[in-house]
Amino acid sequence: MADDLAMDAARTLVTALAGQAAEAVSALARQILSRRRPEAEVATRLEETREVLTAVPAARDGESVRWAGEFRRILDEDPGARSEVEHLMELIGRLRPDVTNNAGVQQSGSVGGDNIQIQGSGDVTVVRDSGGSRWRRRR
């Protein structure tokens, strides 16, 4: 469970750092992550990520893996940090539409016993068709 949260948080952060709201996202991340790590270290890692994404946009997956490791360490050291990581993801999500317009967000889960997967950006509500066997996205 912590691994899923760590990867989700990493993808959210990296996607946002590649977007138009990168400075605001960086400030939010610094504020929250500096509770667990030295602020200078966090600021340096965030800036390195922004530089890599600017130079090589295709590096998003690699940067996500790197940040997932950081979030995993935070969650392993203190399971109570889960709420802080979730809060960071929520705050980044509030910066929409700048953050998510170009994001390749992917979510998967189980609803009513059916496994579903959503790819896209922005707010999505999943509704079950009346037939009961198909899912569709409603914006």
C-alpha beads as a LAMMPS data file, in Angstrom:
LAMMPS data file: protein, C-alpha beads

139 atoms
138 bonds

1 atom types
1 bond types

-500.0 500.0 xlo xhi
-500.0 500.0 ylo yhi
-500.0 500.0 zlo zhi

Masses

1 110.0

Atoms # bond

1 1 1 0.000 0.000 0.000
2 1 1 2.836 2.403 0.842
3 1 1 4.465 1.491 -2.478
4 1 1 1.307 2.468 -4.378
5 1 1 1.028 5.759 -2.504
6 1 1 4.717 6.478 -3.023
7 1 1 4.457 5.932 -6.775
8 1 1 1.206 7.903 -7.065
9 1 1 2.756 10.793 -5.142
10 1 1 5.897 10.657 -7.263
11 1 1 3.956 10.694 -10.540
12 1 1 1.789 13.551 -9.298
13 1 1 4.826 15.563 -8.248
14 1 1 6.884 14.910 -11.375
15 1 1 3.974 15.590 -13.720
16 1 1 3.305 18.853 -11.923
17 1 1 6.977 19.868 -11.971
18 1 1 6.905 19.447 -15.757
19 1 1 3.898 21.759 -16.071
20 1 1 3.213 25.464 -16.041
21 1 1 2.740 25.590 -12.263
22 1 1 6.183 24.126 -11.510
23 1 1 7.255 26.962 -9.208
24 1 1 4.095 26.759 -7.103
25 1 1 4.362 22.972 -6.946
26 1 1 8.006 23.183 -5.949
27 1 1 7.151 25.591 -3.128
28 1 1 4.384 23.286 -1.845
29 1 1 6.611 20.226 -2.018
30 1 1 9.457 22.051 -0.254
31 1 1 7.115 23.144 2.525
32 1 1 5.769 19.654 3.186
33 1 1 8.829 17.493 2.442
34 1 1 11.108 19.751 4.509
35 1 1 9.328 18.476 7.597
36 1 1 11.041 15.137 6.943
37 1 1 14.250 16.105 5.112
38 1 1 16.607 19.106 5.235
39 1 1 15.077 21.969 3.225
40 1 1 18.239 22.565 1.176
41 1 1 18.293 18.879 0.162
42 1 1 14.632 18.962 -0.865
43 1 1 15.081 22.219 -2.804
44 1 1 18.094 20.806 -4.648
45 1 1 16.268 17.579 -5.591
46 1 1 13.228 19.516 -6.825
47 1 1 15.375 21.849 -8.914
48 1 1 17.341 18.916 -10.365
49 1 1 14.071 17.265 -11.348
50 1 1 12.820 20.432 -13.045
51 1 1 16.087 20.789 -14.945
52 1 1 16.027 17.176 -16.113
53 1 1 12.385 17.440 -17.232
54 1 1 13.099 20.669 -19.091
55 1 1 16.093 19.168 -20.884
56 1 1 14.623 15.708 -21.476
57 1 1 10.815 15.573 -21.207
58 1 1 10.914 11.806 -21.783
59 1 1 12.724 11.440 -18.444
60 1 1 9.410 11.681 -16.576
61 1 1 9.258 7.940 -15.791
62 1 1 12.813 7.848 -14.464
63 1 1 12.226 10.890 -12.290
64 1 1 8.999 9.343 -11.010
65 1 1 10.883 6.212 -9.955
66 1 1 13.496 8.341 -8.206
67 1 1 10.863 10.323 -6.297
68 1 1 8.901 7.148 -5.490
69 1 1 12.000 5.923 -3.663
70 1 1 12.088 9.132 -1.647
71 1 1 8.400 8.944 -0.768
72 1 1 8.811 5.246 0.107
73 1 1 11.654 6.082 2.518
74 1 1 9.546 8.787 4.152
75 1 1 6.589 6.422 4.553
76 1 1 8.774 3.580 5.834
77 1 1 10.419 5.828 8.427
78 1 1 7.086 7.173 9.641
79 1 1 3.800 5.584 8.586
80 1 1 2.114 8.688 10.025
81 1 1 3.598 10.627 7.118
82 1 1 0.927 9.108 4.895
83 1 1 -1.438 11.988 5.629
84 1 1 1.266 14.521 4.707
85 1 1 1.989 12.783 1.405
86 1 1 -1.730 12.592 0.606
87 1 1 -2.077 16.262 1.561
88 1 1 0.719 17.188 -0.844
89 1 1 -1.046 15.309 -3.648
90 1 1 -4.302 17.093 -2.813
91 1 1 -2.634 20.511 -2.851
92 1 1 -0.982 19.810 -6.184
93 1 1 -4.343 18.690 -7.552
94 1 1 -5.870 22.024 -6.526
95 1 1 -3.493 23.818 -8.877
96 1 1 -5.449 22.487 -11.851
97 1 1 -5.895 23.131 -14.704
98 1 1 -2.239 24.155 -15.128
99 1 1 -0.921 20.999 -13.522
100 1 1 -3.132 18.434 -15.182
101 1 1 -3.781 19.803 -18.671
102 1 1 -0.791 17.962 -20.070
103 1 1 -0.601 15.242 -17.463
104 1 1 -0.737 11.574 -18.306
105 1 1 -2.611 10.594 -15.180
106 1 1 -3.401 6.940 -14.729
107 1 1 -5.574 5.542 -11.956
108 1 1 -6.723 2.019 -11.340
109 1 1 -8.811 0.429 -8.671
110 1 1 -11.832 -1.635 -7.856
111 1 1 -15.380 -0.342 -7.731
112 1 1 -18.283 -2.622 -6.972
113 1 1 -16.082 -5.679 -7.457
114 1 1 -15.005 -4.622 -10.960
115 1 1 -11.452 -3.578 -11.726
116 1 1 -11.244 -0.306 -13.635
117 1 1 -8.471 1.789 -15.093
118 1 1 -8.698 5.446 -16.077
119 1 1 -6.227 7.339 -18.203
120 1 1 -6.529 11.042 -18.900
121 1 1 -6.393 14.304 -17.050
122 1 1 -8.626 16.520 -14.982
123 1 1 -11.530 15.504 -12.798
124 1 1 -13.186 12.246 -13.743
125 1 1 -16.260 10.553 -12.326
126 1 1 -16.688 6.884 -13.135
127 1 1 -20.243 5.642 -13.580
128 1 1 -21.479 2.157 -14.262
129 1 1 -23.612 1.726 -17.360
130 1 1 -27.095 0.385 -16.744
131 1 1 -26.044 -2.940 -18.257
132 1 1 -23.713 -3.379 -15.304
133 1 1 -20.774 -4.712 -17.265
134 1 1 -19.255 -1.557 -18.786
135 1 1 -17.713 1.516 -17.248
136 1 1 -17.478 4.937 -18.836
137 1 1 -15.927 8.268 -17.963
138 1 1 -18.099 11.228 -17.243
139 1 1 -16.511 14.666 -16.976

Bonds

1 1 1 2
2 1 2 3
3 1 3 4
4 1 4 5
5 1 5 6
6 1 6 7
7 1 7 8
8 1 8 9
9 1 9 10
10 1 10 11
11 1 11 12
12 1 12 13
13 1 13 14
14 1 14 15
15 1 15 16
16 1 16 17
17 1 17 18
18 1 18 19
19 1 19 20
20 1 20 21
21 1 21 22
22 1 22 23
23 1 23 24
24 1 24 25
25 1 25 26
26 1 26 27
27 1 27 28
28 1 28 29
29 1 29 30
30 1 30 31
31 1 31 32
32 1 32 33
33 1 33 34
34 1 34 35
35 1 35 36
36 1 36 37
37 1 37 38
38 1 38 39
39 1 39 40
40 1 40 41
41 1 41 42
42 1 42 43
43 1 43 44
44 1 44 45
45 1 45 46
46 1 46 47
47 1 47 48
48 1 48 49
49 1 49 50
50 1 50 51
51 1 51 52
52 1 52 53
53 1 53 54
54 1 54 55
55 1 55 56
56 1 56 57
57 1 57 58
58 1 58 59
59 1 59 60
60 1 60 61
61 1 61 62
62 1 62 63
63 1 63 64
64 1 64 65
65 1 65 66
66 1 66 67
67 1 67 68
68 1 68 69
69 1 69 70
70 1 70 71
71 1 71 72
72 1 72 73
73 1 73 74
74 1 74 75
75 1 75 76
76 1 76 77
77 1 77 78
78 1 78 79
79 1 79 80
80 1 80 81
81 1 81 82
82 1 82 83
83 1 83 84
84 1 84 85
85 1 85 86
86 1 86 87
87 1 87 88
88 1 88 89
89 1 89 90
90 1 90 91
91 1 91 92
92 1 92 93
93 1 93 94
94 1 94 95
95 1 95 96
96 1 96 97
97 1 97 98
98 1 98 99
99 1 99 100
100 1 100 101
101 1 101 102
102 1 102 103
103 1 103 104
104 1 104 105
105 1 105 106
106 1 106 107
107 1 107 108
108 1 108 109
109 1 109 110
110 1 110 111
111 1 111 112
112 1 112 113
113 1 113 114
114 1 114 115
115 1 115 116
116 1 116 117
117 1 117 118
118 1 118 119
119 1 119 120
120 1 120 121
121 1 121 122
122 1 122 123
123 1 123 124
124 1 124 125
125 1 125 126
126 1 126 127
127 1 127 128
128 1 128 129
129 1 129 130
130 1 130 131
131 1 131 132
132 1 132 133
133 1 133 134
134 1 134 135
135 1 135 136
136 1 136 137
137 1 137 138
138 1 138 139
